[in-house]
Amino acid sequence: MATAAATSASEPEAESTAGPKADREEDEVKAARTRRKVLSRAVAAATYKTMGPGWDQQEEGVSESDGDEYAMASSAESSPGEYEWEYDEEEEKNQLEIERLEEQLSINVYDYNCHVDLIRLLRLEGELTKVRMARQKMSEIFPLTEELWLEWLHDEISMAQDGLDREHVYDLFEKAVKDYICPNIWLEYGQYSVGGIGQKGGLEKVRSVFERALSSVGLHMTKGLALWEAYREFESAIVEAARLEKVHSLFRRQLAIPLYDMEATFAEYEEWSEDPVPESVIQNYNKALQQLEKYKPYEEALVKK
């Protein structure tokens, strides 16, 4: 009976494990398609508005949550009466904690959690200069996580106003992609570079970033799809007769690699291309599809861990 109970208890657990995994895969596909649509609109705007800077924050990669956070802080500052008093009290408490953390870091600069807490509080208090310095100091000692890098990049992007600021953000992206192999940061880098297409050498810059991204993480089975789609959509959005072959080449290169949602990519290529898909491309696609089925169990096992 104990064995039967244990078996029945483990079955729901297995089902719950499979459920979130399937949901994550579906969310990945939806997120990739959403990013693709955003990128298409961004490229079109950059191309047809004299290829100049005209992006809103969301197209540049700034998350809505960042805007909400700033809006909440602004709302708190302007709230009258007891809310203003409560805010002042909270602000004073945060300032004391900031001082404590700064003192702690002066004693032990290798306290990782202390760095993270200091950055969080400085950002909450709107101390832009100080939070930039705090991030810089931490990045000189530790490799930053994807979450920390994306938050830093989003903040810098939201403050960038001219070409010099854009170069500063580019430098920051270069540091970020050296810390970890991270598809999401490369995707952000590619999308952001599209905003500078109107600058001298802008088109070459975008292509260079995307090509480097594909070399670094284009083979990532679960997240490589988003990069390939973003690059293709960029080329498609500015397509001219001379660039059609470039888009064909990207489709063919992608279809030769085992990636999730390959069937949808093949169907998209058939629909996009005016000519039938070449037999050699179909053969490479079928080989990659077989490899995908072979590798899937290992990828799923890693996800469960």
N, C-alpha and C positions, 0 to 999 in steps of 0.2 A: 504493500500500500504506500509505503514511503517513497518507493521508486516511482510508482504511478503518479504520485503527487508532484514529485520533482519534475517528471516528464511534462505533466500538464502545465506546471509553472513556467517551464522553459519555453513552451510553444508560443505564448503571447509575447515573450521577450524577443523571440526570433522574428515574429511578425512585426513587432514594433521597430526592430532594427532594419528590416527590409523596407518598412514604410517610409521612415525618414530618408533612407538612401534614395529611394525612387523619387521622393519629393525634391531632394537636393539636385538630382539630375535634371528634373523638369524645371526647377528654378534656374539652373545654370543656362539651359536652352533659352528660356524666356528672357533672362537678363542679357544674354548675348544678342538676341534679336532687338531688344530695347536699345542697347548701346549702338547697334547698327543703324537704327532709325535716327537716333540723336546725331550720330556722326554724319549721316547723309545730309541732314538739315544744316549742320554746322559747316560742312564743306560747301554746300550750295550758297550759304550766306557769305562765306569768305570769298567765294569765286565771283558772285554776281554783284556784291557791294564793292566793286572795284578792288576786290581781293584785299580789303583792308580789315583792321580790327573792328569787329562789331559784335563780338560774342557776348552772350549773357553768361552769368556765372555757372549755370547748370551745364551749358554746352562745353565750358572749359574744364568741367570735371568737378565743380564745387557741389557738394552734396546738399540736399535740402536741409538735412539735419544741422549743418553748420549755420545756415541762415536762421533756422529756428532758434538755435542757441543764442546767436547774437540778438535776435528779436526779443527773446526772453530776458536777456540782460538789460536791453534798452528799456523794456517794459518795466522791469524792476526799478530802474533808476528814476523813472518818471512817476512811479506810483506814489500817491499822497498818503498822509496820515500814518496809521500804524504800519502799513506795508512798507513805507519808506523807512520807518524806524527799524523794522525787522531787517530790511535790506542792509542798512548801515551796520547793524549789529553783526550780521552775517559777513559783511565785508571786513569788518574789524577782526572777526574771528579768523577769516581766511588770511589776512595780512600777518597775523601772529603766527599762523601755521607756516606761511611762506618763509618768514624769518627763521623759524625753527628748522625748516628743511634746508635752507641755505647754510645755516650754521652747522647742521649735521654733515652736509656735503663738504664743508671746509675741513672737517675732521676726517671724513672717509669719502673720498671722491668716487670710490668703486661701489657705493651703495645704489644698486640698480633701481630698486623700488622707490628710493628717495628721489631719484631723477624723474621717474615717471610721475610721482605725486606732485612734484614741484611744477613740472610742465603743465599738468592738468589744472592746478590752481591758478597759475599765471595766465593761462588761456581763459579760464573762467572769469578772471578779474579784468581781462582786456589789456593786459600788460604786454603789448605786442613786441616791443623792443626787448624786454626781459625774457619773454618766452622764446624768441628767436635765439638769444644768447644761450639760454638753458638747453635748447635742442642742439645747438652747435656743440656745446661742451659734452653733452651726452654722446653725440655721434662720433666724437673724437676718441671716446673710450670704449663704447659698445656698438655693435651692429644693431640698428633699429629694426623693430618688427614691421611687418607690412602695415599694420594699423597705425603705428606711430608715423611712418613715412607718409602715408596717404593723408593723414590729418595735417601734417606739416605742409605738404605740397598744396593741399586745398586752401590752407590759410594764405600761403604766399601767392597763389594764383588769384585769389580774391582781392589782393592788394596790388597786384601788378598793373601798371598804368601805361608804360611806354616800352620802347625797344630795350632799354637797359634793364628794366625790371624783367622782361621776358628772358634775356640772357642769363639773369640771375636764377630764374626758375629752371632754365635748361641745365645750368650747372648743378642745381639741386637734384634734378632727375638723374643726372649722371652719377652722382654719389649714391642715390637710392638704389639704382639697378646693380651697383657693385656689392651691396650688402648681402642680398639674397637673390636667388633665382625666383622672381615673382611675376607671373603673367599679368596680374592686375596693375602693377606699377608700370610695366611696359605698355599696357593698353592706355593708361592715363597719359603716358608720355607721347604716344602716337597721336592721341586725340588733341592734346594740348598743342603739339607742333603744327597741327592743321591751322590753328588760329594765326600762325605767323606766315601763312602762305603768301601774303602780300608783300612781305619784306624781301630784300635782296637775297637770292638763294633759298627762298622759302620752300619752293617745290622740292628741291634737292634735299633739303633738311628733312622734310616729312618722309620722303622715300627712304632716306638713310636711316631714320629712326625705326621705321617699320621693318626694313630689311634686317637691321640688327636685332630687333625684337623677335623676328621669325627665327633667326639663327640661334638666339638664346632660349626661347621658350615655345617656338612654333611646333615642336614635337610633343608638347605637353598634351597628353591624351584627353584630359578632361577640360582644360581651359585654353588649349591652343586654338580651338575653333573661333573664339571671339576675336583674336588677333588677325587671323586670316580674313574673316568677314569684314573687319574694320578696314584693313588694307584694300581689299577688293572694292568696298563701297567708296573709299576715297578715290580710287582710280576711276570708278564708274561715274562718280559725281562730276569729275572734270574731264570726262572722256572726250576724245577727239578721234578722228580716223586713225591717226598714228599710234594712239594709245590702246586701241582695241586689242591688239596682240598681247599687251601687258596684262590685261584682265584675263584673257584666255590662259596665259601662262600661269597666273596665280591660281585659277581654278584647277588647272591640270596638276600643278605642284601640290596643291592641297589634297586633291583626290587620290594622290599616290601615297598619302600618309594615313596610318590608322588613327582616326579621331572619332570622338563621339558625334552622333547625328550626321554621319557621312551620307546617309541616304538622302537627307534633306538638301545637303549641298549638291549632290549629283542632280537631283530634280531641279534645283535652282539653276544649275549650269545648263541643263537641257532647255529650260524655259528662256534663259537669257540669250543663249547662242542662236544665231540665225541659221547656222549650219548644223547638221547632225554631229553628235559627239564622235570624234575619231576612234577607231577600233583600238588603237594603242592606249588611249586614255581609259577606255572601258576595261581593258585587260589590267592595267595598273590599279584601277579602282577596285576591281574584284579581288586582286591580291591583297590590297590594303584592308579590304573588308574581312577577308579570312584572317589576317593578322589581328585585327581588332577583336574578333571573336575569341582568338587564342589568348590575348592579353587581358581581356575583360575580367576573368575570375581573379587574377592577381591584383588588378586595380581595385576591385570590389573588396578584396580581403584587406587591402591597405586602408580603405575608407572605414571598414568596421573597426580597425584598431584605433 
